[in-house]
Each structure stands twice: as C-alpha cells, then as structure tokens.
C-alpha cells in the first residue's frame, strides 16, 4: 500500500486555508507570484560567493521582501528624521495635538535620469506571514510626479495618520520610486485598501506618453508604530 505523508498534507492544507481566509476578507485577490524552479546547489553556492558588498547593502536597505516586481530594481538610500531605531515618530499619528497627523520627513539624493518620483506609504497590518504572499495594504500616503528630493514633516496634506488601536503595533512601509518621466496617474487612493499594490507599482513603468521602461530605481523604509 502506498504510504501517505499525513503531516505534509495537514501543513499544506492549513497554509492554503489560512491564505484563502485572508483574501476572502478583503474581497479582492492578492497578486500571486509564480516561483520558478530553483538552481542546483552548486549554482547557488557560486551565486552566493559572487554576491558583491553593494548588492548586500542594497538588500539590507530594501528590508522585507514581499515578492513585489519592483524589488528587482536597484535601490537608492532613503532617510527620514521621522524614523528612529525602526519606530515612527508620534508626529505621524492621529494624536490630540495633531489629529490628522503629520506626513513623515523624507530625503534622498537625486537619482540620475529621474525627472520625478512617486511616494507611497502603507500600513501592512494584514500581512499573512506566508512566504511569497504580499500583504493586503491600507494606503496612508501618496505623492505623484514629485520633482524635489526632500519633504519636510507635515509638508503634504494627502496623508492619513497612523492610528492603530491602543497597545497594538503595526508596520508602515514607505516606497519612493524614481521615474524617467511623469506618469498620467499613480493608482490608489489614501484611506483605501490596495491588495493589488504590486500592479500599482508595475503601472509606474509606463509614462504618461505610453512609453515603457519608466522605473529607474526605488528607496524603501520600514518602521513600526504602537497605538497610544
């Protein structure tokens, strides 16, 4: 009689059920990613050996890997005075002294060939934790076709304050995407759920004139905030 690996069946079924439950709740399917067949052990070893310090630094700057297409692009350094030791400042939260919150301070060096930038800030609180399954995001901030490389705290009003329940910690990610040319529209609305965030990013690769290859590189920051 053919043996059946009961433990493996239970593990696979459980993961599938957990993923389906998360997607059903948002009403829109989370973008999937097809994982290609992996290289041989020998090839992997060679690849690891040849990894440059620059590539490792870029990977560390990029933070968590959600399987977004943009993660294959070069990474530039992005900094924020609103982020200290991985924690976002109270200024960005909806507290009595500033109920609407203040958009974070951001700065970066000009990217060669970039005419403008698109900025997204997301609450990834519905991240399932399953490998290669992107989070279902709540959009907190969007700036499109921005031509400078610095934003003061509170400089933009198209911002939704961080407001996790008291004692609950959530993760907030910021992406700044360098573009060769302006786009007709950066998709997504502040205060809206965007489970198709990967598609929003991919659409930036086509400029307002319909030319492809528009994305040059991106900057990334990740921080936590605990509700007061």
N, C-alpha and C positions, 0 to 999 in steps of 0.2 A: 504493500500500500504506500502511496506517495505521501511523504511527510510534509506537513504544513507548518510554517513558522508563525505560530499564533501571536507571539509578541510583536513581530513585524507588522502583521495585519492590523493589530489594535493600534499601534503607533501611527501608521499611515492613515487609518480611518479617523482617528482622533484629530490629527492635524488638519485633515480635509474638512471635518465638521466645524472645527474652530474657525478656519478661514471663511467658510461659507456663511457662518453666523455673523462675522464682522461685515461682510459685503452686503448681506441682506438688509442689515440695519440701515445702511446709507442709501439704498435704493439704486445705486449705480455701481457697476462692476469696477473693481480695482484693476488697473492695467496689469496684464500678466507679462512675464518675461520667459522666453524660451532659453533654457540653459543648454549650450552646445556640449557635445561630448568632450570630456577633458583630455588633455595631452598625456603622454606617457610620463612615468615617474622620472625618467631620465631627462625629458624635455623640461619638466617642472623645475628640476634641480638646476639645470643650466640657466633657466629664466631667472630664478631667484638670485643666482650668483651674479648675473649681469645687471641686476637692478641698480640704478645709479642713486647716489645720495639725494639728488634733486628730485627724482621720482618719489622716493620715500618721504621726503619733506612735503611734497605736494599731496600725497595720500593722507598724511597726518593732518594737514590743513583742511582737507576736504571733509574730515570727520566721518560720520556714519554713512555706510553705503546702502542706499535704498533700492539700487537697481535702476536708477534714472539714466536715460540716454546721455544726459549732459555730463555725467560723471566720467565719460571717456574723453572729455575736452581738457586742455591744460588748465591749471588752477593758478590764480594770482592771489597775493596776500591781501586780505581784507581785515580791517581792525575796527574796534568800537570801544569808546570810552564808557559806553553803557553796559559793557560786559566785563565782569571781574571774577576771575577764577571760575569761569563757567557758569556764572549766575548773572541774570539780567537785573538791572537796576530797578528800584521801586518806581522810578520816574515813568517807566513804560507801563505801569499797572494802573488800573482804574481805582485809585485811592481818593479819599475825600478832598485832598488838596488839589488834585487834578483828575476828576472823574473820567475824562476822555483819554487820559494817558498821554505821554509824550513819545513820539516816534524816536527810535534809537539814533544816536550819533554814529555815523559811518564815515570811513575814509579809506582810500586806496590810491595807488599810483596810477597815472594814466596808462591805459593799455594801448600798445602800438596798433594802429589801424582801426581803432574803435571810434566811431562818431558819437555813440550814445550807449546808455546802459538801462537795463530793466532790473528793478528790485522787487523781490518777493519776501514776505515774512509769513511763516506758517506755524500753527500750533499742530504738532504731530501726535496729539493725545490719543488718537485711535490707531496708533501703530500696533500691529498684531504681534510683532516679535518673531514672526516666521521668516526664515531666510528667503531672500529674493522676492518678498511681498512688500511693495511700497505702502507707506501709511496712507490713511484717509485723512486729508488735511482740512483745517479751518484757516481761511486766508485772513491774516491780520493787517497786511500792508502790501500795497502795490504802487510802484512808481514806474512809469513807462517813458522811454525816449529821453532819459535824463542825461544832460550833457556835461555835468560837472563831476568831480571825483571826491566830493565831500558834502556831507549833510550834517548840520547841527542837530542836536537833540530837539525834538518838537518842531522841526522845520517843515514837516509835511502833515497836513490835517487828514489826509486819506488813510487813517490809521485806526485800528481797533485795539483798545487797551487789553493787556493781558489780564484775565480775570478768572483764574482757576479757583475752585471752592476753597475756603479756609483750610489750610493744612495739606492741601493736595498739590503735588509737584508735577508740572508739565514741562515738556521740551519745546522750545521755539527755535526754528531754523531760519536763517536769512541767506538768500541767494542773490548775488549781484552778477548779472550776465552782460558781458561786453559784446556789443554788436557792431558790425561793419557799417550798417545803415539803419535808420529808424524803421520800426515796424508799424503797420497800419493800426494794430491793436494788440496789447498784451492781454491775453484772456484771463478771466477770473474776476470776481467781484468781492471786495472786502466785506466780511461777515458771512461769506458763502462757503459751503463745503466744496472742496475740489479734489475728489478721488482721482480725477484724470490729470493731475498736476504734471505728470510726465509728458502728456500731449501738449499742455500749455508751453512747456519748455521747448519741445520739438518744433512748435509753430514759430518760435522766435528765429528759427534758422531760415525763414523766408521773409525778406524785407517787404516794404510797402509797395515796391515795384514788381514783386513776384520773383525776385532773384533768390536762389537758394545759396547755402553756404554762408549764412549771415552771422552765425555764432563764432566768436573768436576764442573766448575763454570765460571762466567764471570764478567768483570768490564765494567763500562759504563760511558761515559762523553758526555755531550751535550753543545754546545756553538753556539753563533751567530757571524756572521761577515757581515759588511756592506761594499759594494764596494766603493772604493775611486775614 
